[in-house]
C-alpha cells in the first residue's frame, strides 16, 4: 500500500505493477460491458461466486495480454441493496480476487454520461486504477450529443476511451490502453462530520489492503458486506468501535446517509456533464415534427416506409452495388491494378506461389483482395451511410412503433425491429443486440429469425449485384421468399417456443434532419473496421480453397456431394466451393458465386442465393448464437435452420422446373 501522489489518500496506485492484473468491468445497465468483455476475452471463461450473493460473475482471460477480466452486472449506486448491484460492488471485497491486482474499467453510455460520471465519483473513493470507456458514441452523435472527451478526461483525472462495442470500433485501442490506468482523484466534498469520520477510519486502519475511505463510506450506510470484511480482517473490537463512530456521524442528519451521499454524487456528476457535453436543441420545424408523427401512423407510416425502402434500393443497389462497383472494377482494378500485379508476380520464381496469388478462379488477389475491396467495400459503405441517416433522423425508433402490431404476430414487440434491422448489417452483431429484448421467448425468436433468413450487409450487397444482371422476377422471388418466410417462420416460432412477450416501451428521440458529415464519418469508420477484419479472412479463405483444390479435395467433395446437390436442388458441382467459402464467411461465399456465375443458369443462381441466405450464417455468428442462447437452444436453432434451408431450396428448384420458370 502506498500514498497516491494524485489523490493524497491511501490507494493502490502500485497495483498495476502486479504480474497478473484483474480488470473489473463496471457500469450501469445496457451500456455494452458484456459486449466489450466478450470482444476482449478468450473463450475459456469461468465464473466466480461472491460470498453471500447468489450471483456468479464471468471471468475470462484477456486476449493477447496478461490478466483476466470480470463482467459484473449493471450498477446504479454503491448503496443499492439489489443483489445484482451488490455483486458488482462486493466483487472488490471477494477473497477470490487479490485486491492488490485490481483495476476498474468503467463503461459509459454516451447518451447518458451523467449516470456513469456519478458511478465514477463513487468508485474514485476506492483508490483503484480506473479507465473510463464511453461506448455508443454513434448513438449519442445521432441524438445531437457532442462530448469533449479531452475535457472529460481532464475533469476526471483519468484516461477516457471511446468505442462502438457492437461494431468492434475502438476495442483494439481499448485493449492497448489497459496498461495506462491510474486512480481517479476523489472530487466530491462531504460534510465536515463525514470527513472527520473518514479521517478516523483511515487512522484506525492505516494498513488496510482495501481503501479505508471506501470502507468508511460504506460503513456509514450500514453495509453488511463491509461489516463482515472488517470483522474478518480486524476482529469484533474494531467493528464495534467503528459502529459507535459511524452512529455518531449519522446522528441528527436530516437525510439518510446513502441518500445524502447519492445527492452529492449526482449533483457533481451533473455539473461535470454540463461542462463537457453539448446537446443540440430539438428542431423547431413543425413540418419535421409532423413527419415524425406520420411515420408512426398506419395510414401514412406504411407509404413512408415503402418510399424509404425504394430510396434505399436505389442508393445501395443502383448507386453502390452497380455504379460504384463497376467503376472501381473497370477503372481501377482492370485498368491498372491487375496488370501491375501480374507484372510484379512474374518475378516470383515459384509457379505455385504465382498461381496462388493470381489464379483467376482461386487466387488470393482475384478472389480475395479484389472481391473484398472492389465488390463488398463500396456497398458496405453505402449501407452504413443509409443506416446512419435512418438512425440519426430518429426514424428507426418510429418504425419500431409502426411495426409493433405486426411483430406481435411473430412473438415480438416493435423493439424487435432493432435486432432484425441490425441483421441486415451483421448477423453476429444482431444476435448480440437481441439483449435489448426483455424475455427469453423474444430473444429465442429473434435469434432464430436473424439466423434463418436475414442476409447481412455484405451478402445483401453481392446479392444486389448478381440480381441486378437478371430479370426483375429473380429479385422478386428471392426477396419475396425472404420476407414471406420471415413472417411464416416467426409465426410458427411464436406458436412453438414457450414463454411470454413483453410490451413495447421506447424512448422516442426528436425527429430531425441528419447531419451529413458525422454520418459519413461514422460510415467510413465502420467500413474501415469491417474491411480490416474481413480482408484477412477473404485472403485465408482463398488460400484454403486454392490448396484444397490443388490436392484434389475439391474434386473429391464435388464427386461425393455433387449428385445429391444436383438431384435435390438442381445445382452444379461448383456450388461446393461456394458453400465452403460461405461457411468461413458468408459474403466470401456469395462473392465466389458472383465470380462463378457464368457457369450457373439463372435458376441455379436464384436457388443458390436462397440456400445461402437461409443456411447458417458465418462461423462467428454460429459461435455467438451458442454463447448467447446456450447449447440446447443454439443446437435447436442451427438444426432447424439447416433443414429449413435445404427443404426450401429443394422446393424452389422443383417448383420452378415444373412451372417452367427459368428467370431468363
N, C-alpha and C positions, 0 to 999 in steps of 0.2 A: 504494500500500500504506500502511495506517495501523496504529497500535496500537489494538486494540479496548479500550474502557474497561470492557467486561464481563468479558473473559477475560484481559486483560493479556498477550495474545500477539499475534504478527503475524497479522492476518487481513484478510479483505476485507469489512469491515463497510460500506465505502463502495461496494460493488459494486452495490447496488440503485439507485445514482444513475445507472447506465448507461441509455442510451436504449432498448435492446432486450435485456432480460434473457433468460437461458436457464434454464428450470425443469427440473431433472433429477429424475424420479420414481424413487425407490429404495425398497427394502423386501424382505422375504422373499418366497418364492414364494406365489402364490394368496392375496394379500391385497387384490386389487382395484386394483392400479396401472393395469393396462391399461384397465379399465372407467372409471376416473376420467380417464385420459388421453383416451379416446375421447369422453367427455362434455365435456371442456374444450377440445378442439382442433377446428379446422375440418377439412374433408375433404381438403384439398390437402396430404397428408403426403408426406414423403420419407424417405430413410434415410441415415444416415451410418455410415461404416466406422471401426473402431478399428484403428490400426496394430498388426500382429502378431496380430490376432484375427479369426477368420472369422465373427464375429457382427456383424450390422448392427443399428443401433438406430433405431427410428422417431422421426422428428422432425416435429412439426406446429405450425402457427400457432395460437396461443391465440385463442379466440372473443372478440370484443368488447374486446380489450385488446392492448397492445403486448407482444411477446415470443413465444418458442417453448417448447414442452415436449418432453422426450425421455423415451421409455418404455423403461427398462432392464430386463434380465432379473432374476429374483429373486436375492437375495444373502443368505448366512448369516453371512459374516465377510469382513473386508477381506483376510484372509490366505489365502483359498481359491485353489487352483490350477485349479479348474474354469473352463472357457473362458467360459461364460455369466456367471459371477460376476466374473471378471476384467474383462469388458466393462463391467459396472456400476461397477466401481471405476476402470478406466482411462479411461473417458469423461471424467473430470475432468482428465486429462492430455492429452487429444486436442488437436492443433493446430487442428482444425475448430471448436472451441468456445473463443472468447476467455474465458480464465479470469476476467477482471475482471467478467464479466456473469453468472456462475453463481449459482444459488440451488438449494437442495435441498428437495424435497417428499418427506418420509419417510412412507410409508404403512404403517399397522399393522393387523393383525388383532386386534380387541378381545378375541378368545378366547385369544390368545397374546401378551399385551402384553410379557412379559419378553423375548421374542426380539427385538422391534423396539427396545426400550429399549437392548439390548446393541448393536444396529446404530447407534443414535443416539449412544451413548457413543463409538463408534469414529469416526463421521463428525464428531463435535464437534472432533476434532483438526484437521480441515481449515479450521476458522475461517470456513466459508461460511455465509451467511444460510440458515436452515433452518426449516421448518414441519412440525409433526407432524400427520398426518391419521389418526385412529383410525376405521377402517372396520368394517363388520359389527357395529355396536353392537346391532342387534336380535338377532343370533345369540348374542352374549355375554349379553344380558339373558335370553334363553331358557334359558341354561345356569346361571342364577343368579349371573352375574358382575356385580358392581356396581363401577364405576370412578369415582373422584373426579377428574374432568378438570381442575378448577381446581387441585387439589393437584398433579396430574401436571405441569401447565404450570409451576407454581411450582418444583417439584423440578428440572425440566429447564431452566428458564430460557428457554422459548420458547413461542410460541403453539400451542395444541392445538385442532384442529377435529374434529368427529365427522361421519361420513357413513354412509349406506347406499347404496353406489355403484350397485348394480344397480337400485335404485328411483329413483335420482337425488336422494335426500334429502340435503340439506346441500351439494350440489355448487355451487349458485349462491353460497352463503355462502363456500365454499372459494375460488371464483373471486375474490370480493371481498377475501378475506384474503391473497391472494398478494402484495399490496403490503406487508403487515405481517410480513415475515420478518426475522429477526435471528440472528446467530451464537449458538450454544449454548456456554456455558462448559464447558470440559473438566472432568469430575467425577472421573475416575479418577486415583489417586495411584500412580505407578510406583515401582519400586525406585530407590534412590539412584544406582546405576550407570547406569540407563536415563535418569534425569532429567539426569545430568551429560552424557551423550552428546547428548541433545536440546538442551541449552544450547549445547554446542559447535557443533552443526549450525546453530542459529539465528545464532550469531556468524559462522560461515563464510559463510552465505548470507542475510544480513540483508535483501537487496533481492529475494529470490525472489518471482516472481509467484504462486507456489504456497506453501501453508503449509509452512514449514520443519520444524515439529514432525511433520506428517504424513509428509513426506519422510523424516525421521529414523526414525520408527517402521517405515515400510515397508523402509527400508534394513536395519534390524536383522533383518528377516525375509527378507533377501536377495531382495527383489522385483526381477525383471529389468526390468519396465516403468519403475520409478523409476530404476534404474541407467541405462537408456537416456535418460531425461529429463535426468538430471544430466549425463551425457556430452554431450548436445546443447547444453545451456544453459551449462555451466561448464567443459567440457573434461575430458580424461583425468586431468590432475593433481589436480583437485578430487575426482574419483571415486576415485582411488587413495587419497588422504588419508582420505576418508570410509570407504572399505573397511577401512583399518587401524584406525580408531577404532571402527567397528562390531564388528570382530573382537575388540578388547579388551573391549568392553561385553558381548559374548556369552560371553567366556571363563569357564570354571568355573561355568556356570549349571547347576542340576540338571535343568531342563527346557528344551526348545527355546523360543526367544523367542516364536514365534507361539502356542504352547500356553500359555505363562505369561501372555501378554497377554490371550488369549481367556478364560482363567480369571478374570482381574481384571475384564474387562467383564461376564462372566456373573454374577459374584458381586455386583457393584454393581447390575446390572440386576434381579437377584432381590430385592435389598434395597429398591430403589425400587418395584418392582411390588407387593411385600408391603405397602408403606405406602399405596399409592393404590388398591388394589382389595380387595374382599371377595368371597369365593366362598361361596355358600350351601351348607351341608353337605348331602350326599345324604339323601334321605328315609329315615326309619327304619321306614316302614310295610312290613311284609313282603308285605301284600296288593298294594300298588302295584308292588313289585319283582316279585312273581309275575305280575302283569298284564303287565308289560313282557316277561317271558319268554313268556307266552301269545301275545303279539302276533306273535312270530316263528315260532311253530309252526304247521304247516299245518292241523292239526285244529282248533285254536282261533283261529288268526290270521285265517282267511277269514271265519268268522262275525263276529268282532270288526270286520273291515274292512267287511263288509256293513252291520253295525249303525251304524258311523260314517258310512257313506255315506247311510243313511236319515236320521240326525240332521242331516247337512249339508243334505240336500234340504229337510227341514222348516225348518231355521233360515234358510238362504239363500233357498230357493224360497217356502215358505209365509209365513214371517215377513217377510223382507226384500223379496222381489220382489212379494209380494201385499199384505200388511197395511201395511207402511211406505210403499210406493209409492202405494197407493190413498189412504192417509191424507194424505200430503203433497199429492198431486194435488187431492183433493177439498177438504180443509180449508184448504190454504194457497193453492194456485195458483188453482183455480176460484173459491173464495170471496172471495179478497182481491186477489192479485197481478194477475191478468188484468184484472179491472175497473179497478183502479187504473192499470195501464199503458195500457190502452185510453183512459182519460180523459186521461192525460198526453200521449199520442201525438197526440190530436186537435188539440193546439195547434200541431203542426208544419205549416207551410204547404204543403210539397211532398207531393203524393199518393204519388209514387213512394217517398219515404222512409218515409211512414206504412205503406205496404203492405210494404215491405221489412222493417220491424220487426214488424208484427203479422199478416201474411198467415197464415191458419191452415194452409196447405199448405207454404209455403216461407219464412215469416217468421223473422227472427232469434230472436225470443223464443219463439214456439211450438215451432219445430223445432230451435232451437239451445240457448238457455239453459235452457228448461224441461225439455227431454229430458235434458240433462246433469245438471241439479240434481235434478230430480224423478224421473227414471227410473233413471239409471245410478248416481248417488252413493249412494243408500240400500243398493243391492245390493252395490256395491263395498265399502262399509263392513262389511257383514255377512260378506262373503267374507274380508276381511282379518282380522276377528276370529276366524273359524273356522280360517283358515290359521295364525294366531298361536297358537291353543290347541294345534293339532296339532304345530307346531314346538316350542313351549315345553315341551310334555309329553315330548318325545323320541320321539313316535310315528312321525314321518316317516322317521327312520333305521330304525326297526324294520320298517316296511312295505317299505323297500328290501330288507331281508334276506329278508322273506317272499316278495317277488316276484322274487327273483333267478333262480329256476328258470324262471319264465315269461318273463322278459326275455331269458334265453339264447336262446329260440326266435326272437327278433327281433334277434339280434346284439348285445344289450346285456347288462350285468350289472345287479344291483339298484341300483347308483348311478344308472342311467338314470332311476329314478323321480324324481330331483330335478329335472332339466330338464323332464320331462314334467308333473310336478305344477306346476312354475313356469309351464308353458304355459297352465294354467287361470287364471293370474293375468295374465300379459302375454307374448305370443309373442316380442316383441323381447327382453325380459329372459331368456326361456327359452333363446333361441338363444345368448345370451351365456353362459348357465350351462352350455352343453354343454362349456365348457372344463374342467369337473371330470372329464370322461371322459378316458380315457387314450390311446385310439388314434384315428386319422383315420376308420377304419371306424365306430367308435361315434359319433363326432361327426357324420359324414355321415348315419347312420341316424337319430339323434335329431333333427337339424335337419330332415330330410325329414318325419318323423312330426309334429313340432311344427308345421311349416309347412303340412302337409297337413290334419290333422284335429283339431287341438285348439282348441276355442273359448276365447278369452281371457275373463277375468272379466266385462268389460262386455258382450261378446257373449253369454256364458252367462247373464248377468243378464236381458237383454232376452228371450232365448230362453225363459227360465223364465216370464216374464210372459206372453208370447204363448201358450206351450204350456199354461199353467195354465187358459186360457179354452177349451181344446179337449179332446176326449176323450183318455183316458189312452193310447189306441193311438197317438196322434200323438207323444207323448213317447217311448213305447217304440220307435217307428220311428226317430225322429231320434237318440236316444241309443244305440239298438242299432246303427244304421249307424256311428255314430262309433266305438263300441267294437270292432265286428267288423272295420271297415276298418283300425283301428289295428293289430290283430293281423295281418290279411291283408297290409297294405302293409308292415308290419315284417318279416314272414316272407319276402316277396318281396325286400325290400331286402337282407335278410341273405344271400339266395342270389345277388343280382346284384352288390352292392358288394364289391369286393375288400378284403382286409386281415384282421386278427385282432381277436378280442375279448379284453379283459383280465379278470383275476379280481377279485372283489369284496373290497376292503379298506376298512373304515369304522371311524371312531372312534364308539363307542356311548355317548351320554350317559346318565346315570342317569334312569330313568323317574320322573316326579314330577308332582304336581298343579300346573297352571299358576297363576300369579298373575294375577287378572283385570285389575287396574289397569294394569300395564305392557303387557298385550296390547291393551287398549282404547286406551291412549295411542299405542302404535305403529300400530294400525289407523287411528286418527284422523290421524296424521301422513302415513301412506301415502295415505289417501283425499284429504286436503287437497292433497298434491303431485300426485296424479293429476288431480284436478279443475282445479287451477291450470294444468296442462299441456294438458289435453284441452279445456277450455271454449273457449279461443280458436279451436281447430280446429273445434269444433262450430259456432261462430258463422261462421267463414270459409266452412265447407262450406255452411251455409245461405245465405249471401250469394251464393256462387258459383252454387248451384243456382237461386236466385231470379233472378239476372241472366241465367243461361243459358236459363232458361225464358222470360224476357221478350223475349229477342232471337230466340226461335223455335228455339234449339238443341235443346231437349228434344224438341220435336215432330219435328224432322228426324231426330234419333237414334232416336227410337221408331219412326218410319216406316221407317228403314233396317234396324234390327236386330230390330224387333218381330216380323215374320213368322218369323224364324229362332228367336228365343227361344220364340215361341208354338208353332212346329212341333216343335222338339226337346224342349223342357222343359215346354211347356204353360203358360207364364207370361204374364201380361198385359204390355202395353207399359210400364206404370208401373214395372215391375221395373228399367227402365234407370236411373231416378233413384236407386233403391235401390243399384244396383251402382256408380254414380258416387260416391255418398257412402261406400260400402264401401271403394272404392279409396283415398279420402282418409283415412278412419278407420273401422275395422271396426264398432265399436259405433254410430257415427253412421249407418251404413247400415242396421243392424238396427233401430235406433230409428226410422228412416224407414219401415221395413217395418211396425213396430207402428203407426205413425201412419196408414199407408195400408191397414192390414189389412181395413177394411170393404170395400175394392174387390177383395179376393182371396178365392178359395174356400179351404177348409181344406187341400185337397190342394196347391193352389198355394203356400200358406204353408209347408207341410212341405217341398216341393221347394225353395222359395226358401231356407229355413233350412239345408237340407243343402248347397245350392250355395254359400251364403255361408260355411259352416263349412269346406268343402273347397277352396274357391277361395283364391287367395293372400291372406294377411293384409294389414295396412295397409302403407303405403309405408315407414314406419320399419322394420318387420320385414324387408321386402324388402332395404332398404339394408344392414341389419346382416347378413342372410344372405350377401350377396355379399362383404361385408367379412370375415366370419368364415371362410367356406368357399371363397372365391376365385371368380373369374369363371366358370370352367368348371363347377365343382360347383354354384354358385349358379344358373347358367342351366339346368343339367340338372334341378335340383330344381324351379325355377319352371315350366319347360315341362311336366314330368311332372305336377305338381300341377294345372296348368290343364286339361290334357287329362283327367286322372283325374276332376276335379270335374264337368266338362261331361258326360262319359260316365255318371258315376254319377247325376247329376241327371236326365239323359235316360232312363236305365233305370228309375229310381224312378217317374218320371211315367208311362211307358208300361206298366210292370208294374201299377201301381195302377189305371190306367184299364182295362186288360184284365181285372183281377180285380174291378173294381167297388168298389175301396176309395176312400172319399171323406173319411174321418175326421170325419164328421158324426154 
